[in-house]
Amino acid sequence: MSGWKAKRFWKEARAEDCEGGFTVRLDGRAVKTPAKVALVVPTRAMAQAIAAEWDAQVGEVRPETMPVTRAANSAIDKIVPQRAEVVEIVAAYGASDLLCYRALGPEALIARQAAGWDPVLDWAAEALGARLVVTQGVIPVAQPAEAVAALTARVAGLSPFQLAAFHDLVAISGSLLLALAVIEGHLTAEEAWLLSRIDESWQVEQWGEDEEAAATEAGRRVAFDQASRFFSLCG
């Protein structure tokens, strides 16, 4: 027996002002999160994007086609109640950032990583006050306490809605620095994505593309772009 699935029951989804920000109403009925909390978002642009997702539903409601709605729900239901824990988890990527772990060979890959990643490390040192240490191989290297503290402070300054998007940017790319470069406007989402996939691109060049892996990568790319868009909607 198949599980129950929500069906469209409304004629119009509309973004409206509300106490504390903006909300979305379906034929006048306020949308709530899965935890039954009022959906109140920080910007009109975000509320309009959510309303557009609800208006685009035809017949059965498909949450996978509603990335802005899902991210807003996550911010309200998951991040607000445990914000400190999320900040700690995300900031921890700085101690093992992708950009700090370089290949042992071949020389062409080493050079490609250096060309792509060293400028981001230099930017982080200058703009964020966080100079991270680079090593070769996968053995963990200790990062300067002051650098980790500076990065953690930057993450802690994000709002719950910003943190929802930022978490995905970090988790998908494997790099706290690349995610920070995106939200600070130093890199576009496309530039950061390509930098995060240097190793994978190298492997494809050497051995060819696997269809299943390519499909997975495509899905991750879409999610990365969606996270970047959601961050921009936070205002």
SULJOGI-V502584 format. One record per residue. RES is the residue in one small letter. D_FIRST is the distance of its C-alpha to the first C-alpha in Angstrom with 2 decimals. Layout:
((RES D_FIRST) (RES D_FIRST))
//
This chain:
((m 0.00) (s 3.79) (g 6.55) (w 9.31) (k 12.11) (a 15.69) (k 17.48) (r 21.22) (f 23.01) (w 26.51) (k 29.38) (e 31.42) (a 31.22) (r 34.65) (a 36.34) (e 38.73) (d 41.21) (c 40.36) (e 41.95) (g 41.99) (g 41.06) (f 38.66) (t 35.22) (v 32.84) (r 32.07) (l 29.52) (d 31.48) (g 33.49) (r 30.67) (a 31.16) (v 28.46) (k 27.58) (t 26.36) (p 23.08) (a 25.37) (k 26.39) (v 29.85) (a 31.79) (l 31.64) (v 35.37) (v 36.57) (p 40.15) (t 40.95) (r 40.60) (a 39.84) (m 36.75) (a 35.60) (q 36.24) (a 34.25) (i 31.26) (a 31.71) (a 31.85) (e 28.49) (w 26.89) (d 28.82) (a 27.60) (q 23.91) (v 22.83) (g 19.72) (e 17.01) (v 18.75) (r 19.05) (p 20.70) (e 21.81) (t 24.15) (m 25.71) (p 27.88) (v 30.48) (t 28.07) (r 26.41) (a 29.89) (a 31.14) (n 28.25) (s 29.05) (a 32.72) (i 32.19) (d 29.47) (k 30.44) (i 34.01) (v 35.78) (p 34.95) (q 35.97) (r 38.32) (a 40.92) (e 38.54) (v 37.22) (v 40.83) (e 41.70) (i 38.86) (v 39.66) (a 43.42) (a 43.19) (y 42.59) (g 46.25) (a 47.37) (s 45.64) (d 45.56) (l 44.74) (l 48.06) (c 50.06) (y 48.97) (r 50.71) (a 50.64) (l 53.33) (g 53.72) (p 54.29) (e 56.83) (a 55.24) (l 51.97) (i 54.00) (a 55.91) (r 52.81) (q 51.28) (a 54.61) (a 55.03) (g 51.61) (w 51.24) (d 54.81) (p 55.24) (v 52.18) (l 53.58) (d 56.92) (w 55.33) (a 53.56) (a 56.86) (e 58.71) (a 56.24) (l 54.29) (g 56.95) (a 54.77) (r 56.33) (l 53.96) (v 55.16) (v 54.24) (t 53.93) (q 53.22) (g 50.48) (v 47.65) (i 49.68) (p 49.19) (v 52.16) (a 53.07) (q 53.22) (p 55.97) (a 55.08) (e 56.46) (a 54.29) (v 51.09) (a 52.19) (a 52.82) (l 49.41) (t 47.70) (a 49.68) (r 48.52) (v 44.84) (a 45.45) (g 46.87) (l 43.65) (s 41.74) (p 38.13) (f 36.99) (q 39.33) (l 38.21) (a 34.54) (a 35.68) (f 38.32) (h 36.01) (d 34.05) (l 37.33) (v 38.58) (a 35.51) (i 34.91) (s 38.62) (g 39.53) (s 42.63) (l 43.67) (l 46.75) (l 45.00) (a 42.71) (l 45.81) (a 47.62) (v 44.93) (i 44.88) (e 48.68) (g 49.04) (h 50.76) (l 48.16) (t 45.68) (a 42.04) (e 42.64) (e 45.71) (a 44.03) (w 41.07) (l 43.49) (l 45.50) (s 42.49) (r 41.69) (i 45.20) (d 44.32) (e 41.23) (s 43.27) (w 45.99) (q 43.69) (v 42.40) (e 46.02) (q 46.93) (w 44.05) (g 42.16) (e 38.76) (d 35.49) (e 32.76) (e 29.99) (a 32.38) (a 33.46) (a 29.96) (t 29.55) (e 32.98) (a 32.21) (g 29.24) (r 31.53) (r 34.24) (v 32.10) (a 31.13) (f 34.83) (d 35.93) (q 33.40) (a 34.76) (s 38.27) (r 37.52) (f 35.98) (f 39.11) (s 41.30) (l 39.51) (c 40.44) (g 44.00))
//
